[in-house]
Amino acid sequence: MLTYKTSFRNHLATKLKRYRHSHKLSQETMSEYLRISPRSYVDIERGRYGMSAHTLVMFMLTMSDTEVLQLIDELRKIVSAEDKKL
């Protein structure tokens, strides 16, 4: 279970940062979109902490349908890769 958690946290941190950069948003603006404090946002983006379910849903709500489907596909691939390690 811990390997999934770590893999998800790292992937989502990277995804969040890339999304923010590609949409030319500040960390403060992203924290507002996600309804979290700027400090919490920075910690998530740096991979220090994982996203809560609420924060993940808020992130997905900022994304286009295509981006959401791509994220789900990427998470499936992570699970598949982690399962092969077991």
Secondary structure, DSSP 8 states (H G I E B T S, - for coil): -HHHHHHHHHHHHHHHHHHHHHTT--HHHHHHHHTS-HHHHHHHHTTSS---HHHHHHHHHHS-HHHHHHHHHHHHHHHHHHHHH-
